[in-house]
Amino acid sequence: MRHAYRDSSLRAYDLDAFSLERARRGPVFFFGFERDRVIELSAAELRRTAVSTFRRDRTPAAYQVVVYAAESAPDDWLSRYWLAWVEWSRGDTTAAIGHLRRLGLRALAGAPFTWQSSWSQRTLAAGDSAGAIDLLGRVVRRRALDPEPHLRLAALMRRSGDADRAEAEAYAAQVLRQRPTARAAAMRRAPDATAANLP
């Protein structure tokens, strides 16, 4: 990088050596390889790289890249959504719920979501996949700690071509199922833990 930009003050690090403390001193640029070219990563590409690295390695450095990706793109809803589920997967359910609440999601109590005979399922059966996605999105926003609507939404998002959101929803379902006790405890202490009629 120093040679390419003719600047001896530049420092280049592999993601394995990433440090939030160092990055926050900024400015920071992220690069990747595309065939035989070096390209600068967009915010979305950085998020994808960060999440992929964390899911593969689960190292402190990989986690910090996910945090930085969310911090550096505060208007990117999906980056902050990923951070919530990464926090949950690491066992920091309090941080995860804090992120979800800031995104407008809730952890309402009540019976688990049932796909069969739900309005979402009926809407899909009637051929309206966009409507079913909208209804499931509402369920997820109100019942964020229930893995079933995440899983159903992931399948519909994948069919609709939204691979990024589908991957996030599938990961949410996966990590929620891994911590059922934490889910129950979080729903009991949620300030808005009241039963609700859901689509």
N, C-alpha and C positions, 0 to 999 in steps of 0.2 A: 504494500500500500504506500509506503513512504516513497518508493521509487516511482510508482505510477502517478502519485500526486505531487512529486517533487517537494516533499515537506518532511524534513527529518524529525519534526516534533510529533508526528503521528505514531500511535501505538496500535497494534493489531493483536487481537486475542481470539482464540477459539471459544465457542460457546461453553465448552467444558470448563473454561477458566473465568466465566462471566461472574461479575461482582456488582450487586446493586449499588454499593457504596461508590465504586469507581464510575459506574454508568451515570449516576445522579450528578456527578461533577460536570458531565457533558462538555461539549456536544458529543453525541454518539451516533454512529451510522452502522447499519448492519448490511452485510453483503453475502451473497450466495453465488453458486456457480450454475450456469445454464449452458450446457454443452462446453464450449471452450471460452465462454465469456464470463466475466465477473459482473453481477448486477446488484444494484441496491434493492433491498427488500422493502416492499410497501408495508404499511401497518398490518394489513390482513395477512401478508406472507410471513411477517415476523410472528404473528399470533399462531399461524399454522405450524411454523418451525418450532416455536417455543413449546406448544402443546405436544407435538410429535416427540420432541426431545425428552420432555418430562415423562410421557407415557412409556418411553423406551427405557430411560435410565433412572428416573426418580431420584436424581442427585440434587443436593442443595443448589448447585449452579443452575440446573434445569428449572427448578422451581422459581428461582430468582428471575430467570428470563420471562417466565409466565407473568410474574408480578410486574416486571418492567413493561411488558407488552401492554398490559392493562393500564398502567400508569401513563404511558406515553401516548395512548389513544383514548382519552377519557370519554369521548363521544362514541366509541365503538362498543355497542351494547354486548356484542358477542364475546369480545375479549374479557370484559368484566364478568360475564356469565361463566365463561370457562374458568376464570380465577376462582369463582365461588365453588365450583365442583372439584377443582384441584385442591383447594383448602379442605373440603370435606374428605377427599380421599386420603389426605395426610393426617386426618383425625382432629383438625381444628374446626369443629362444627360451629363454634361461636362465631369465628371469622366468616365462615361460609354463609351462615344465616344473615350476618350483617351485610354482606355483599348482596345477597338475594333481596333483602328488604330495600336496600338502596336502589335496586333495579325494579322495584314495585311488585315483587313476588311475596307471597304469604305462606304460612304453614298452618292452615286451618285444620282443626281436628274433625273427626267424623269417620264414618265407614270408608274403607278404601275404595278408590274409584273402580267401577266395574264397566268394562268395555261393552259387553253384551247388553243390548237394549238401552244403552246410553243415547242421548241425542246425537253425539258424535258418530256413533256407529250407524244410527238410522240415516243420518245425513249422508254418510259415505255410501250406504247401501242404495240411496236414491240417486247416486251418481255425482254428488256435489263434493268433490275432494277438497276444494278450497274452503268450503263451509265447514267441513269436518276438521280441517287444520285450524281454522279460526276458533272453533268450539274447544278443541283440545288445548289450544294455546291459553284459553281462558281458564281451563281446569288447572293447567300447569301454574299459571300465575296465582291461583288461589290455594292450590294444594302442592306446593313446590317440593315437599318431602315424600310424596307418593310416587314410587318408581313406575307404576303402570302407565299413567298418562304420558310420561316422558318416553317410554318405550314405544307406545302407539304413535306418538307424534314423530318420533325418529323414523319410523317406517313410512309414514305419509310424506314427511319432508324428503326422504330419499327418493320416493317415487316422483315427487314434484320437481326434483332436480336441485334441491337446496342441500348439497352434500355437507357444507360446513355446519349448518344448524342440525342436520340429522346426526352428525357425529357427536355434537355437543349433547343432544338429548339422549343418545344411546349411552354415552359416558355417564351422564347424570343417573340414569336408571341403574347402571352397573354399580356405581359407587354407593348409591343409596341402599341397594340390596345387600351390600357388604357390611353395612352398619345398621341393622334393624333396631338394636337397643338405643343407639344414638338418635335415630329418627323418632322413636317413641318419646324419649326424654325431651327432645327439642320441641315436639308438638305440644307436650304438656306445659312447657314453660313459655310458649309463644304468647305474647300479649294479646294477639287477636285469635286465640285458639277457641273458636266457637264453631258449632256445626253450621254447615251451609248446604243449600241445594245447588248442585253443580250440573252443568250441561251434560 
